[in-house]
Amino acid sequence: MEGLIAEFKSWAVHSVAALVFLYILLQVFKRVSHRSWRRPPGPPSLPLIGHFHHLMSGLPHHSLLKIAEKYGPIVWLDLGAVSVVVVSSSDLAKEILKTQDHIFASRPAMILGEMLFGKGQGLIFSPWNDNYRLTRKTLTTQLFSQQRMDTYQDLRRDLALKMMQTAFDEGHANRDISLSDLIHEQFMSLTTRMLYGMDGHAQNKHLLEIIRDLTETGWLVLEDYFPLLKPFDLSGEVKRLKKLGEKYSELMDSIIDQRLKEISNSKSNKEENLLDVLLAMSSFTRSQVKVILLDIIFGGSDTSSDTIVWAMTELLRHPNIMERLQNELDDVIGKERLVEEADLKKLEYLQAVVKETLRLHPVGVLGSPHLAMESTKVAGYDIPAGTRVTVNIYAIGRDPNVWENPLNFDPSRFLNSPIDVKGQHYEVLPFSSGRRKCVGMNLALVSVAYNVALLVHACSISLPEGLTALDLDLEEKFGITVSKRNPLPLLIKRRLSSDVYRKAGLSVSAQ
Ligand code: HEM
C-alpha cells in the first residue's frame, strides 16, 4: 500500500512539473507572438502569476483603481494564463459598451458558469449566441415587461410592508434589527415568488443557503486563471462549486416537479410566473430552465438589497440629507398615507439619492467580464480576440476628471442634471450598458427607490444605544456583489399615526 501511495505522489509531482513547464512554454510563445502588437500599458509582472500579485492585497476594484491612476484608463494584465484589459474611464467604457459592443458582447467560459450555469446555457455566463439572444428576449418580454412589472406591484408592496411589520414588532420591544437580513429576505421572497410563485417553503431556505454559498465566490476562482491546475483543485473551489451545482439542480428539480403537478391539477391554462412561461416554451430544455431561473435569482437577490443597505447607511451618515429627503416625502405624500410606487416619479430628491448611491456604491463594481470575439483596436492599442475586458464601474463613478468631490455623498449633483444611471450616460454605469446591460435594471430601480422611500417616510430610524452616525463605516465586502461588510443594526419605530399603518393592513400595537 505504502509503495502505491509513494508511486502516486511521485506521479502527481511529475504531472504538476510537466504542466508548469508546458505553461511556461505557452507563456513564452504568447509573448513572442504578441511582440509586434501595441499592447496597453500595465504594471510589472512576475513569471507564472503575471500581475496576480497586484490584486492580492485589498479589494480587486480598489487595486484596479490604483493601477489605473498610475498607468492610465486602459491597462493590460496577465492573470495567470488569462489576459485581461481593464478600462476605467467613461470614454473607454463607451468604446467597449457602445461603439464596439458587437465585438465585446460575449462572455468567457468560467468555472462558476460551468458548474452551476450549465456551461453558459442561460444569460449571465452565456457566450454571445442564438440561445443567449432567445433567453434575453424571453426575459425582457415575459418577466421584465411593463405589464409583468405592474402585475407584481402588489407583491412588492406586500413584501415591503411585511418587512416593515417585523421591524416595528422588534422596535416595539426595543430590539434592533439587521437591515441587511430583513431586506435580503424580502428580495429572496420577491424573486422566488415572481419566478415560481412559492414562498415560505422549506425550499426557499435551502435556496437561500445555496445563494449565500455562491455569493461568497466572487470572480476570482484561482483555477479560472490557471486552467492547467484545474484537475488538482488546489483551492478546493472546483469541488465546492460542483457540489453546489448538484445541490441547486436537485432542489430546482423538486420545485419544477411540484409546479408541474400543480399545473396539471389546475383547470386554468394561465401562465402565472416565469417558470410556467418557460415550461410552456418548447425552445428550452429542463436544464436550461433551471439555469435561467438561477440567473435571475443570482442577479436579482442581493443586488437591490445591498444597494438599499448602502443608501440607508449613507443617509444615516448624513442627517441633513436624510432630513431633506424626509421633507420631500412629507411635502409630496403628506403624513396621512404610505408612499406608493406610483409616487416615485414625483420624488425628485429621492431619485437623486438613489442615483448618488449607485454612483458611489455600484454593487456590481467590475460588472461581468466581457470577451472580445475578434481582434480589434481600442484607444490605438491592439486587443486580440479572446481577451477578457473588464469595465471598472466603481472607478468610473469616482473619476475626479468627471465628478467634483467624487468621494462626497451629495445627491444634489443629480438635481437639474441630464445624467441618468440607465446606461446612456457613460459617466455612471451601475447597470453597465449595451447588449449585456443588466436585464433587471427597471425592477431594481423601482424596488430600491420604493424601499428607501418607505423606510425614510414611514419609519423613525435610530441607531442602537451607544452608536452614533460617526460609527457607521463604509467598509466593503467583495463577492459577486460588493456589500457592506459590517451589519447595519437599527432600531425602527413608527413615524406616522397608527391609522396610516392600519389602513395599509399592518397590525399596530401601542408604541
Ligand atoms: C441595484 C441593482 C442591480 C445592479 C447594480 C446590477 C448590475 C448589473 C451589472 C453591472 C451587470 C453586468 C452587465 C455587463 O456585463 O456589462 C448586470 C447583469 C445582469 N443582471 Fe443586474 N443589477 C442589479 C439588479 C438586477 C436584478 C434585480 C436582476 C434580476 C431580477 C438582475 C439580473 C441581471 C442579469 C440576468 C444579468 C446578466 C445580463 C447578461 O449577461 O445579459 N440584476 N447587472
Boltz pocket constraint, residues with backbone or C-beta under 6 A from the ligand:
constraints:
  - pocket:
      binder: B
      contacts: [[A, 123], [A, 124], [A, 125], [A, 136], [A, 295], [A, 296], [A, 299], [A, 300], [A, 301], [A, 303], [A, 304], [A, 307], [A, 362], [A, 363], [A, 364], [A, 366], [A, 367], [A, 368], [A, 369], [A, 370], [A, 393], [A, 429], [A, 430], [A, 431], [A, 432], [A, 433], [A, 435], [A, 436], [A, 437], [A, 438], [A, 439], [A, 440], [A, 441], [A, 443], [A, 444], [A, 445], [A, 448]]
      max_distance: 6.0
